[in-house]
């Protein structure tokens, strides 16, 4: 796959999967624009992604804010002149019993996981429709959203990330004849700063293969989807077997 001079927008790009994706795409010749809430972390991530600064830009702010979504897409166009790929990676995960969720937690999870997706994807799709090409990749969730685990009650993840899987298929069909592909990667539990080291042994046991996923596992899935021009509407499970069934 030739990524030379392609332009990708990545939400949740200051750490974890988002930053790893940006590093890989720049390594393969692409330009990236990353988003996150904290400007200092974004600036540090940008230096790590590309020390020269030639192939990376960033827009700080809450992706659930329509104005931030607008700025993010505008930055890709003004800085690099085009938009080829949107990776919706930003997300919040809160695991607790259903009746223990607060109204504030409900609002927070839906704001980032759904409103954030909606605003930036709508704006990206508008640009891609005018260009007649593009690719949208949603990072959803596997185990907690599609194969619920009793030890990790997390209905807000099921509600929001499960909804993104459905939206992926819906948009894939809507745009299939317009040059835009829409796919998703559904990870298991990945070793990112979201999960403290002391929880890793427990989290590894939540996968049939007996280990947590690595950022590279997800990056390889993203690269595959980018390269696979005949694939759209796909929910690619990269979850150590979680989605295969009970174990």
C-alpha positions as CSV (number, residue, x, y, z in Angstrom):
1,X,0.0,0.0,0.0
2,X,1.3,3.4,-0.9
3,X,0.6,6.0,1.7
4,X,2.9,8.7,0.2
5,X,1.3,12.1,0.6
6,X,-2.0,10.8,1.8
7,X,-3.7,12.7,4.6
8,X,-5.3,11.2,7.7
9,X,-7.1,12.8,10.6
10,X,-6.9,10.8,13.8
11,X,-8.9,11.6,17.0
12,X,-7.6,10.5,20.3
13,X,-4.1,11.0,18.8
14,X,-2.0,12.0,21.8
15,X,-1.4,8.5,23.2
16,X,-2.2,4.8,22.8
17,X,-3.7,3.5,19.6
18,X,-4.1,6.9,18.0
19,X,-0.5,8.0,18.4
20,X,0.8,4.6,17.3
21,X,-1.4,4.8,14.2
22,X,-0.1,8.3,13.4
23,X,3.6,7.1,13.8
24,X,3.0,4.2,11.4
25,X,1.2,6.3,8.8
26,X,3.9,9.0,8.8
27,X,6.6,6.3,8.6
28,X,4.9,5.0,5.4
29,X,4.7,8.5,3.8
30,X,1.4,10.0,5.0
31,X,0.6,13.3,6.6
32,X,-1.5,13.3,9.8
33,X,-3.6,15.7,11.9
34,X,-4.2,14.5,15.4
35,X,-6.7,15.6,18.0
36,X,-6.9,15.4,21.8
37,X,-8.1,17.4,24.7
38,X,-4.7,18.5,26.1
39,X,-2.5,20.7,24.0
40,X,0.7,19.9,25.9
41,X,0.3,16.1,25.3
42,X,-0.6,16.7,21.6
43,X,2.6,18.8,21.2
44,X,4.7,16.1,22.7
45,X,3.0,13.4,20.6
46,X,3.6,15.5,17.4
47,X,7.3,15.6,18.1
48,X,7.4,11.9,18.6
49,X,5.3,11.2,15.5
50,X,7.6,13.4,13.3
51,X,10.4,15.4,14.9
52,X,10.7,17.6,11.8
53,X,7.1,18.7,12.1
54,X,6.7,18.5,8.3
55,X,4.1,15.7,8.3
56,X,2.1,16.3,11.4
57,X,-0.3,18.9,12.7
58,X,-2.6,19.0,15.7
59,X,-5.8,20.6,16.9
60,X,-6.5,20.5,20.7
61,X,-10.0,20.4,22.1
62,X,-13.0,18.3,22.9
63,X,-14.0,16.4,19.7
64,X,-17.6,16.5,20.9
65,X,-17.5,20.2,20.2
66,X,-18.7,20.8,16.6
67,X,-16.3,23.8,16.3
68,X,-13.3,21.6,17.2
69,X,-14.5,19.0,14.6
70,X,-14.7,21.8,12.1
71,X,-11.2,23.1,12.9
72,X,-9.8,19.6,12.7
73,X,-11.0,18.9,9.2
74,X,-10.1,22.5,8.1
75,X,-6.6,22.0,9.4
76,X,-6.1,18.9,7.2
77,X,-7.2,20.9,4.2
78,X,-5.3,24.1,4.9
79,X,-2.1,22.4,6.0
80,X,-2.0,19.4,3.6
81,X,-4.5,20.2,0.9
82,X,-6.7,17.1,1.1
83,X,-8.3,14.5,3.3
84,X,-8.1,10.8,2.5
85,X,-8.7,9.0,5.8
86,X,-10.5,9.6,9.1
87,X,-9.7,7.4,12.1
88,X,-12.3,7.8,14.8
89,X,-10.2,6.6,17.8
90,X,-11.3,8.9,20.6
91,X,-13.3,7.2,23.3
92,X,-14.1,6.9,27.0
93,X,-14.5,3.7,28.8
94,X,-16.1,3.4,32.3
95,X,-16.8,0.0,33.7
96,X,-19.3,-0.3,36.5
97,X,-22.7,-1.7,37.4
98,X,-25.5,-0.2,35.4
99,X,-27.3,1.4,38.3
100,X,-24.1,2.9,39.6
101,X,-23.5,5.1,36.5
102,X,-24.1,8.8,37.2
103,X,-25.8,11.2,34.9
104,X,-22.5,13.0,34.4
105,X,-20.8,9.8,33.3
106,X,-23.6,9.0,30.9
107,X,-23.3,12.5,29.4
108,X,-19.5,12.2,29.2
109,X,-19.4,8.8,27.5
110,X,-22.1,9.7,24.9
111,X,-20.5,13.1,24.3
112,X,-17.1,11.7,23.2
113,X,-18.1,8.2,21.9
114,X,-21.1,9.3,19.9
115,X,-21.3,13.1,19.5
116,X,-17.5,13.2,18.7
117,X,-17.9,10.6,16.1
118,X,-20.9,12.3,14.6
119,X,-19.5,15.8,14.2
120,X,-16.1,15.0,12.8
121,X,-17.4,12.2,10.6
122,X,-20.1,14.4,9.1
123,X,-17.6,17.0,8.2
124,X,-15.1,14.5,6.8
125,X,-17.7,12.8,4.7
126,X,-18.7,16.1,3.2
127,X,-15.1,16.7,2.0
128,X,-14.8,13.1,0.8
129,X,-18.0,13.3,-1.2
130,X,-16.7,16.3,-3.0
131,X,-13.5,14.5,-3.8
132,X,-15.2,11.3,-4.7
133,X,-13.0,9.1,-2.5
134,X,-12.1,8.5,1.1
135,X,-12.0,6.0,3.9
136,X,-13.5,6.2,7.4
137,X,-12.2,3.8,10.1
138,X,-14.0,3.6,13.5
139,X,-12.3,2.1,16.5
140,X,-15.1,0.3,18.3
141,X,-14.9,-2.5,20.9
142,X,-15.2,-6.2,20.9
143,X,-15.7,-8.0,24.2
144,X,-17.6,-5.5,26.3
145,X,-19.7,-4.3,23.3
146,X,-20.5,-7.5,21.4
147,X,-19.6,-10.4,23.8
148,X,-20.4,-9.0,27.2
149,X,-18.2,-10.2,30.1
150,X,-19.9,-10.5,33.5
151,X,-16.7,-9.6,35.3
152,X,-16.5,-6.3,33.4
153,X,-20.0,-4.7,33.4
154,X,-19.9,-1.8,31.0
155,X,-23.2,-1.1,29.3
156,X,-22.2,2.4,28.2
157,X,-19.5,0.9,26.1
158,X,-22.0,-1.5,24.6
159,X,-24.4,1.4,24.0
160,X,-21.9,3.6,22.3
161,X,-19.2,1.4,20.7
162,X,-21.9,-1.1,19.7
163,X,-23.7,1.8,18.1
164,X,-20.6,2.7,16.1
165,X,-20.5,-0.8,14.7
166,X,-24.0,-0.4,13.4
167,X,-23.3,3.1,12.1
168,X,-20.2,1.7,10.3
169,X,-22.4,-0.7,8.2
170,X,-25.0,2.0,7.6
171,X,-22.6,4.5,6.3
172,X,-20.8,1.8,4.3
173,X,-24.0,1.1,2.4
174,X,-24.9,4.8,2.0
175,X,-21.5,5.7,0.5
176,X,-20.5,2.5,-1.3
177,X,-21.3,3.9,-4.7
178,X,-19.7,7.3,-4.0
179,X,-16.1,6.2,-3.6
180,X,-16.1,6.3,0.2
181,X,-15.4,3.1,2.3
182,X,-16.4,2.8,5.9
183,X,-14.9,0.1,8.2
184,X,-14.2,-0.6,11.8
185,X,-11.6,-2.2,14.0
186,X,-13.1,-3.9,17.1
187,X,-10.2,-4.4,19.6
188,X,-10.0,-6.5,22.7
189,X,-8.3,-5.0,25.7
190,X,-5.1,-3.2,24.4
191,X,-2.1,-2.2,26.5
192,X,-2.5,1.5,26.6
193,X,-2.2,4.1,29.3
194,X,-5.9,3.6,29.9
195,X,-5.2,0.4,31.8
196,X,-2.8,0.5,34.8
197,X,-0.1,-2.2,34.8
198,X,-1.5,-3.8,38.0
199,X,-4.7,-4.7,36.0
200,X,-2.9,-6.4,33.2
201,X,-2.9,-10.0,34.6
202,X,-6.7,-9.8,35.1
203,X,-7.2,-8.2,31.7
204,X,-5.1,-10.8,29.9
205,X,-7.4,-13.5,31.2
206,X,-10.4,-11.9,29.4
207,X,-9.0,-13.1,26.1
208,X,-9.1,-16.8,24.9
209,X,-5.5,-16.4,23.7
210,X,-4.4,-15.5,27.2
211,X,-2.9,-12.1,26.6
212,X,-3.8,-8.4,26.1
213,X,-3.5,-6.9,22.7
214,X,-0.7,-4.5,21.7
215,X,-1.0,-1.3,19.8
216,X,0.8,-2.9,16.8
217,X,-2.0,-5.5,16.6
218,X,-4.5,-2.7,15.9
219,X,-2.1,-0.8,13.6
220,X,-1.8,-3.8,11.4
221,X,-5.6,-4.0,11.1
222,X,-5.8,-0.3,10.2
223,X,-3.1,-0.7,7.5
224,X,-4.9,-3.8,6.1
225,X,-8.2,-1.9,5.9
226,X,-6.5,1.0,4.2
227,X,-5.0,-1.2,1.6
228,X,-8.1,-3.3,0.9
229,X,-10.1,-1.4,-1.6
230,X,-12.8,-4.1,-2.0
231,X,-13.6,-4.1,1.8
232,X,-16.3,-1.8,3.2
233,X,-18.8,-2.3,6.0
234,X,-16.3,-4.6,7.7
235,X,-16.1,-4.9,11.5
236,X,-12.6,-6.4,11.9
237,X,-12.2,-8.1,15.3
238,X,-8.7,-7.9,16.7
239,X,-9.6,-9.3,20.1
240,X,-7.7,-12.4,20.9
241,X,-10.8,-14.6,20.2
242,X,-13.3,-12.7,22.4
243,X,-15.9,-12.5,19.7
244,X,-15.7,-16.1,18.8
245,X,-17.8,-17.3,21.7
246,X,-17.8,-18.3,25.3
247,X,-14.6,-19.7,26.8
